[in-house]
């Protein structure tokens, strides 16, 4: 993998990571500032449904190129321009006065973001060799986390000094990073040669080929469960930290500083370890680490307010995220058939988003009923089913191809 391609995947990762928190934890902070209840904040997790259903329209993006740029890059630039406009306009709504309209606008942004992810994921798999997939995925994840920091920590910092409308205008402008990456990205030659010849081929063949594989349904279960506890915890992290008495600026500063360093370290360490120990061992090791990182927040809820304690929790969480997602995304990429990259990757990653949306919807209610300490302990318990399914995949020798 040359330097140009490495930079492109890092920048595309940033572009992919920005929209998520703008309709996630940053929106939660905006709603909390506006006096919206925790129950309503939790319900708004449903705006992430497009990430869970993106496989439904991914065949269209697999089959039909746009008349601008090339096959993948045309769809990238279109979704990025639309996201820039939608995010900027989104900030002029009021969660307190227009709760339903805010939800609808957030769904539109989530749909556009999910569509961008479809082509970015496909482009990464098609442009990288099997040997370079782990490193390229780590770069993309590091960029993704940086994008989340821009939309999360930096946006929260701005919100302490600027109105929310300005925060979202500035955040939308950062989508220009992805547009730059798209313009300088080389198109994969293989992507064009393997394009489906008909819409039927684009819709039917990817699913037919996948479900013929042994253990296909177990793999789908793993996609749903592996990051279930982590997603439940992260869906309430921002309200939790603010509820503990930390200011948005304090939280943003630690996430921007400690979080960035931990994310970069997680990407580098995770990518390096995957080369040495393989995807299977990486999923086991990083899966346990994810569960431990959740318990760190349970501990944080029992101690007095301390920036040192918060910084430690943020650092551990970001490190675990970078390492776990590197192994998880590399596993997804290794499962896709290059003839149907966009659709099969969209199917697998859609299921990854499911616990972040449907299963995260009642998290506000649960946290309010149980209290923060018991809530995060419960999230750690929900990390166990994914590891049990991983043991099943290991017995089915699902990893024999990836580890050989």
N, C-alpha and C positions, 0 to 999 in steps of 0.2 A: 504494500500500500504506500503510494507516494505521498509527499507532504500536502499537495493540493487536495487530494481526496480526504486526507485526515482532517484538514481544516474545514472542508465542506461538511463532513459528517458531524463535526463538533458544532458548527454554526446551525446546521439543520436541527440538531438536538435542542439548541437554545430556542429556535422558532417553535418547536413542538412543545416545549415545556411552558412557554409563556401563557397560553390561554387557560390551562388547567386551573391554576390557582385564582385567576381573575373571576372564575365562576365557582371557585371552591372556597378556600380559607380566607382569601382577601375579601370575597363577597360576604363571608360570614362576619368578618370584622366590621365591614360597612353596615351590615344589618344590625349587629350588636350596638354600634354607635347610634343607629337610628331607632333603637328601642324595640326591635323585633324579638319575640320570645324564642327560647331555645328549641321548643317544639317546631316552630315554623322554620328555624334555621336548619334543623335536621331534615325536615321534609324537602327542603330545597336541594338536598342531595340528588333528588330525582332528575335534576337538570342534566346530570351526567349520562342519562340513558343512551344518547347517540354513540358514546364510546362502546357501549355494550351491544349495539345493533349495527355497527358499521359494516359488518360482513354482508348486509342486505344490499347495499349499493356499491360495494367494492367491485363486483364484476363489471359494472359500467365503466369504472376507471381502469380496469384491466383491459377491457375490450376496445374502448374508443379513445384515441388520442385527440387532443385539441389542436386547432390550426395555428398554435403559437409554440415556439420552442420545439421540444421533442416530447416523446411519449410521457415520461414521468414528470419532467420539468414543467410541462405545460399545465398540468393539474396542480403542481406545487404553487406556481406563481399566481394562478387564479384564486386558490384558497387563501393564500397569504394576503393578497390585495383585499379580498372580502373580509378577512379577519381584522385587518388594520382599520377598515371603515366601521365594522360592527362594534369592535371594542371601544373605539372612540365615542360612538353615539350612545353606547350602553351606559356610560357614566352620567348621562343627563337625566336618568330616571331616579326615582326615590323609593327605596325599599319600604319605607313606612307608609307612603301615600299610594304607591303603585306596585304592591307586592306581586300581584299576578302578572303584570306587564314585565316586571323585573325577571320573574321566572321564565316567561316566554322568550325574552331577549337572551337570557342565559342559555336556553336550549338551542337557539340559533347559533350562538357562538360555539357551543359544544359540538353541534353538527358540523360546522365549518372546520373546527379543530380536529375532529375525528376523521374528516375527509382528508385533511392535510397529513395526518398520521398514516393513513392508508398508503399514500404514495411515497412518503418518506421511508416507511418501513420496507416497502417493496424495493425502492431504489437502493437502500443500504444492502439488502440481501443480494441484489442483482449485480451491484458494483464491486462486491468484495468476494474474494476467494474463501473457501472453507477455512484455510489457515489464518486468514486475516479477519475472520468474522468476530472472534472474541475481542481483539483489539479495537476494531471499528465500532463494535457495540459499546465497549467501555467509553470510547470518545463521545459517542452519541449520548450515552447516559450522563456523562459529566456535563455535556452541553445542556441536556434536558434539565439537570438540577440547577444549573446556572440560570436557565430560563425561569424556573420556578422561584429562584431567589429574586430575580428581577420583578416577577409578578407578585411575590409574597413579601419578602423582607424590604426591598426597596420601595414597593408600593405602600407598605405600612408606614415606612419612614416619611414618605411624601405626604401621607394622609394626616400626619401630625402637624403639617405646615401648610397644606394646600387643600382646597375643596376636593371632594371625591371626583367631580367631573374632570378636573385637571389631572388627577391621578390616572384615570382611565384613558384620557387623551394621550398622556405621555407613555403609558404602558402599550397602547396600540401602536405608537410610533416605533417601538422596539421590534415589531414584526418586520421592519426593514432589514433586520439582520438575516432573516430567512430568505427574503427576496434577493439579497446580495449573494447568499450561498447558492441559490437556485440558478442565478445568472452565470456563475463561474463553474458550476458543477458539470463534469463531463457525463454524457449519457452512456449508460451501459449498452454495449452492442448486443449483448445477449437478450436484453429486455425487449428489443424490437423483434428479434428473430423468433422469440418464443411467444409472441402475442397470440391470444386465441383468435382463430379464424372466423368465428361466428359468436353471436351473443349467447347462443345455447351452450357452446363449448366453454364460454367464460362463466356461465352460471352453474351448469351441471357437472362438468368434468372435475373441477377442483374438489367438490364435496364427495363425488363418487370415488376419486382416487384416494382421498384421505380416509374415508370410512371403511375402505377395504383393508386398511392396515390392522394388524393385531394390537389390541389394547387401545384403540382409538378413543373409546368412551372414557377409559381411565385417564388418558391424557387430558381430555376436556375437563374432567373433574379436578385434576391437578391444577389446571389453569385458574379455576374458580377459587380453590381453597388455599393455594400456597401463600398468598399475600392477604388472606382474609383478615387476620388479626391486625396486621400492619395497616391496612386500609381503614379499618374501624377506628384504630387509634389516631391516625393522621387526620381523619375527618373532624375530630373534636379538639385537636391540639391547640389551634389558635384561640378558640373560646376558653379553653382551660387555662392557658397562659395569661390571658387578659383577666380572667376571673381570679387568678392568684395575686393580682395587684401589680403586675408588670405593665409598663406603658408600651404602646406600639413601637416607640422609638427604641426602647431597651431591647425588646424582642427582635426588632428588625436589625439592630446593630449586631447582636450576637449571631443571628442567622446568617447575616451577610459576611461576618468575619469568620467565626468558628465554623459555621455551616459550610461556607465555600471551601475552606481548607479541608474539612472532613469529607466533603463530597469528592473533591479532587483525589484525596488519599484513597477513598473507597473505590473510585474508578480505577486508579493505578494498581492498588493492591489486589482488587478483585480480578482485573484483567490478567495480571501477572500470575496469580494463583490458579486461575482457570487453565492457563497454559501448562502449569506444572501438575495440577491434581485432576484436571478434567471437569466436565460439566456436572457429572453425578455427585462427586465429592464436594464440589463447590455448592451445589444446591443443599446438601446436608449441612455443611458448615455454616453457610450464610443464613440458612433457614433458622437454625438455633440462635444465631446472633440477632436476627430480627426479633425473635421472641424476647430475648434479654433486653433489647433496646426499648421495648414497650414497658417492661418492668421498671426501667429507669424513670419513666414519667410517673409511675405509681409511687415511687419513692419521693419524687419531687413534690407530690401533693401532700406529703406528711411533714415536710421541713419548712422552716421559716423562709421568707422571701430572701433569695440570694442570687446575685447575678452569676456567681461561680457555679452554683448548683444548676441554674438554668443553662449556662454555657456547656456544662458537662452533658446534660441531657440532650441538647441540640446537637452537640458533636457526635455522640454515640448514635443518635437517630439518623443523622446524615451519612455517617460511615456505614451503618448497616444497610441503609437504602441503596447506596452506591454499589456495594458488594453484592447484595441479594439480587438487585435488578440486573446487574451484569450477567450473572449466571442464568437467571430466569429468561432474559431476552435472548441470550445466546442459544439456549435450549429451544425456544420458539423458532428462531431463525433456522436452526439445524433441521427442524421438522418439515419445513416448507419445500415443496417441489418447485423448482425454478420456473416451470411452465405456468404455474398458477400462484406466483409469489404474493401478489396483492390480496387476493381473495383468501388464501389459506392463512396468511399472516393475520389478516383482519379477523378471521374466524377465531383464531387462538387468542389474539389480544383483546377481542371483544369480551371474551369470557374473563379475562384478567380484570377488565373494568367493571364486571358485574358486581362484585362485593363492594366496590367503591361507590356504587350508585344505589341499586335496590337494597342490598344488605346493610348499607350505611344509613339508610333513611331513618330508622328508629334510634340512631345513636344519641341524638339530643335528648330524647325521652328517657333512654336507659341511663345516661349520665346524670340526669336530673333526679332519677329515682334511686340510683345506687350510690351516688357520690363519686368523686373523681378517683379515689384510690381503688375502690372495688371495680370501677369501670375499666381502668387500665389493666388490672389483674385479669378481668374477664376477657379483654382483648388478647392478652398473652395466651390464655387457654384456647382461644379460637385459632391460634397459630398451629395447634397440634394436628388437626385433621389433615392439613396439607402434607405434613411430614409422614403421616400414616399412608396416604396415597402414594407418596414418593417411594416408600418401601415396597408398595405393590408394583409400581412401575419397574423397580429394580428387579423384582422377581420375574417379571414378564420380559426382562432383557430388552426393554425399550431403548436403553442407552448403549447397546452393543455397537450400533452403527456410529453414534456420536463419539464414543470413547475409543474406537478402534483406530 
